[in-house]
Amino acid sequence: MKKLILTTGLFLLALTQLIAQEAKSIRLSFVAEPQISWLKPDIDGVESRSSMAGYNFGVVLDRFFAENYAISTGLTINRTGGKLTYSGDTANEDAPVGDKDYKLRYIEIPFGLKLRSNEFRRSCFYGRFGLTPQINIEARDGDDKSIGDEVKLFDLGYHLGAGLEYSIGGSNALMFGLVYHSGFTDITDEPGYDDKTVLNRLVFEIGFIF
């Protein structure tokens, strides 16, 4: 009985230490990020007209597999878009002509690598890069009418950024950074235009690390 109690106690102690180590390797951050976004077409007859102010907010998870290296992912809501000008130079009568606003909302699930410097004076620098898949959940024009059938459901891009973390005690820290996002895939599905329009964003990253 004594051996059983001792074995059980050692097992529970080892399990507790393992859970504690695992918890230290995972960090959650709440992010609220103002951003500027614009659309970039690739053919004549469709031009980028202007950028749009938006925001991105949600939760980011960093899973550290070494002291200064982590796999980063999360779940955020992204309010973005831009404006395009269509020349009407097409034989399709249903093709749009003139300026058109795209007010878009996505569920974003970023996935990438985060690199962090050693801490000095309660601060450390970080850099991150990876892929940015997102799913469209709302699309409206300048008159606030739904244009979901003119915007593709899935978008894939990449992100590249850097910033600063400032410790405020314990495991808590503030995060400030700048991240550039650029699309790989066409987001629009306008009739009469065989263009590829990608979504680009410049994000001002502000976060609280738990």
C-alpha positions as CSV (number, residue, x, y, z in Angstrom):
1,M,0.0,0.0,0.0
2,K,2.9,2.4,0.8
3,K,4.5,1.7,-2.5
4,L,1.2,2.3,-4.3
5,I,0.7,5.6,-2.5
6,L,4.3,6.6,-3.2
7,T,4.0,5.7,-6.9
8,T,0.7,7.5,-7.3
9,G,2.2,10.6,-5.6
10,L,5.3,10.6,-7.9
11,F,3.0,10.2,-10.9
12,L,0.8,13.1,-9.9
13,L,3.9,15.3,-9.2
14,A,5.3,14.5,-12.6
15,L,2.0,15.2,-14.3
16,T,1.6,18.5,-12.5
17,Q,5.1,19.6,-13.6
18,L,4.4,18.6,-17.2
19,I,1.1,20.6,-17.3
20,A,2.9,23.6,-15.8
21,Q,5.7,23.4,-18.4
22,E,3.1,23.1,-21.2
23,A,1.2,26.1,-19.9
24,K,4.3,28.2,-19.9
25,S,4.9,27.3,-23.6
26,I,1.5,28.6,-24.7
27,R,0.6,32.3,-24.7
28,L,-2.8,33.9,-25.6
29,S,-3.1,37.4,-26.8
30,F,-6.1,39.6,-27.4
31,V,-5.5,41.9,-30.4
32,A,-7.4,45.0,-31.6
33,E,-5.8,46.2,-34.8
34,P,-6.7,49.2,-36.9
35,Q,-5.8,48.7,-40.5
36,I,-5.7,50.3,-44.0
37,S,-6.7,48.0,-46.9
38,W,-6.9,48.3,-50.7
39,L,-7.7,46.1,-53.7
40,K,-5.1,45.4,-56.4
41,P,-6.4,44.3,-59.8
42,D,-4.1,42.9,-62.5
43,I,-5.7,43.9,-65.9
44,D,-6.5,47.1,-67.8
45,G,-10.1,48.2,-67.4
46,V,-10.1,47.7,-63.7
47,E,-8.2,50.0,-61.4
48,S,-7.8,50.5,-57.6
49,R,-9.6,53.7,-56.7
50,S,-8.9,54.2,-53.0
51,S,-8.0,52.5,-49.8
52,M,-10.4,51.8,-46.8
53,A,-9.9,52.1,-43.1
54,G,-10.9,49.0,-41.1
55,Y,-10.1,46.9,-38.1
56,N,-9.2,43.3,-37.0
57,F,-9.8,41.9,-33.6
58,G,-9.8,38.5,-31.9
59,V,-7.4,36.1,-30.1
60,V,-3.9,34.9,-31.1
61,L,-2.2,31.8,-29.7
62,D,1.6,31.3,-29.7
63,R,2.8,27.8,-29.0
64,F,6.6,28.0,-28.2
65,F,8.6,24.9,-29.3
66,A,11.9,26.6,-28.2
67,E,12.7,29.6,-26.0
68,N,12.4,32.2,-28.8
69,Y,10.4,30.4,-31.5
70,A,6.7,29.7,-31.7
71,I,4.0,28.5,-34.0
72,S,1.4,31.2,-34.2
73,T,-2.3,30.9,-35.0
74,G,-5.6,32.4,-33.9
75,L,-9.1,33.5,-34.8
76,T,-10.0,37.0,-35.6
77,I,-12.8,39.1,-37.3
78,N,-11.4,41.2,-40.1
79,R,-13.3,44.3,-41.4
80,T,-11.6,45.3,-44.7
81,G,-12.2,46.2,-48.3
82,G,-11.5,48.9,-50.9
83,K,-12.8,50.6,-54.0
84,L,-12.4,49.7,-57.7
85,T,-13.1,51.6,-60.9
86,Y,-14.5,49.6,-63.8
87,S,-14.1,51.1,-67.3
88,G,-16.9,49.0,-68.9
89,D,-14.6,47.9,-71.7
90,T,-16.2,44.5,-72.2
91,A,-18.9,42.9,-74.3
92,N,-20.8,41.7,-71.3
93,E,-23.8,44.0,-70.7
94,D,-24.1,42.9,-67.1
95,A,-20.5,44.0,-66.3
96,P,-20.3,46.9,-63.8
97,V,-19.2,50.4,-64.9
98,G,-17.8,53.2,-62.7
99,D,-16.7,53.2,-59.1
100,K,-17.7,50.3,-56.7
101,D,-17.0,50.0,-53.0
102,Y,-16.3,46.6,-51.5
103,K,-17.0,46.5,-47.7
104,L,-15.9,43.0,-46.6
105,R,-15.9,41.0,-43.4
106,Y,-13.9,37.8,-42.9
107,I,-13.1,35.2,-40.3
108,E,-9.4,35.0,-40.4
109,I,-7.3,32.1,-39.2
110,P,-3.6,33.1,-39.5
111,F,-0.9,30.4,-39.3
112,G,2.8,31.1,-39.2
113,L,6.1,31.3,-37.3
114,K,7.0,33.9,-34.6
115,L,10.6,34.7,-33.7
116,R,11.3,36.6,-30.5
117,S,14.5,38.2,-29.2
118,N,15.8,37.8,-25.6
119,E,14.3,40.2,-23.1
120,F,16.1,43.4,-22.2
121,R,14.8,46.3,-20.1
122,R,11.4,44.5,-19.9
123,S,11.2,44.5,-23.7
124,C,11.8,42.2,-26.6
125,F,11.5,42.5,-30.4
126,Y,9.6,40.0,-32.5
127,G,9.1,39.1,-36.1
128,R,6.5,36.9,-37.7
129,F,5.5,35.6,-41.1
130,G,3.1,33.0,-42.5
131,L,-0.1,32.4,-44.3
132,T,-3.4,34.2,-43.9
133,P,-6.5,32.1,-44.9
134,Q,-9.9,33.7,-44.4
135,I,-13.5,33.1,-45.0
136,N,-15.9,35.8,-46.2
137,I,-19.0,36.2,-44.0
138,E,-20.3,39.6,-45.3
139,A,-19.9,41.7,-48.5
140,R,-21.6,45.0,-49.2
141,D,-21.3,47.8,-51.6
142,G,-21.3,51.6,-51.1
143,D,-25.1,51.6,-50.8
144,D,-24.9,48.9,-48.1
145,K,-26.5,46.3,-50.5
146,S,-25.3,42.7,-50.2
147,I,-22.9,41.7,-53.0
148,G,-22.1,38.2,-51.6
149,D,-22.5,36.6,-55.1
150,E,-19.7,39.0,-56.4
151,V,-17.1,38.1,-53.8
152,K,-15.5,34.7,-53.4
153,L,-16.0,32.8,-50.2
154,F,-12.3,31.9,-49.6
155,D,-9.2,34.1,-49.6
156,L,-5.6,33.1,-49.1
157,G,-2.6,35.4,-48.6
158,Y,0.6,35.8,-46.6
159,H,1.7,38.1,-43.8
160,L,5.0,39.6,-42.8
161,G,5.6,41.8,-39.8
162,A,7.6,42.9,-36.8
163,G,7.0,44.6,-33.4
164,L,7.8,45.1,-29.8
165,E,6.6,43.4,-26.6
166,Y,6.8,45.3,-23.3
167,S,6.4,43.3,-20.0
168,I,4.0,44.8,-17.4
169,G,4.6,42.1,-14.8
170,G,4.4,38.3,-14.7
171,S,3.4,36.8,-17.9
172,N,1.5,39.9,-19.0
173,A,2.8,42.1,-21.7
174,L,1.7,44.8,-24.2
175,M,2.4,44.2,-27.9
176,F,2.8,46.8,-30.7
177,G,3.7,46.0,-34.3
178,L,3.2,46.6,-38.0
179,V,2.1,43.7,-40.3
180,Y,1.8,43.7,-44.0
181,H,-0.8,41.3,-45.6
182,S,-1.0,40.5,-49.3
183,G,-3.3,38.1,-51.1
184,F,-2.5,35.2,-53.4
185,T,-6.1,34.5,-54.6
186,D,-8.7,36.5,-56.5
187,I,-11.4,37.8,-54.2
188,T,-13.9,39.2,-56.7
189,D,-16.2,37.4,-59.1
190,E,-17.6,40.2,-61.3
191,P,-19.3,39.3,-64.6
192,G,-17.5,40.3,-67.8
193,Y,-14.0,40.9,-66.2
194,D,-11.4,38.2,-66.3
195,D,-9.2,39.9,-63.7
196,K,-7.4,38.8,-60.6
197,T,-8.0,41.2,-57.7
198,V,-6.1,40.6,-54.5
199,L,-6.6,42.1,-51.1
200,N,-3.7,44.0,-49.5
201,R,-3.6,45.3,-45.9
202,L,-1.3,47.3,-43.6
203,V,-2.2,46.4,-40.0
204,F,-1.2,48.3,-36.9
205,E,-0.9,45.5,-34.4
206,I,-1.9,46.3,-30.8
207,G,-2.4,43.5,-28.3
208,F,-2.5,42.3,-24.7
209,I,-0.6,39.1,-23.8
210,F,-2.0,37.0,-21.0
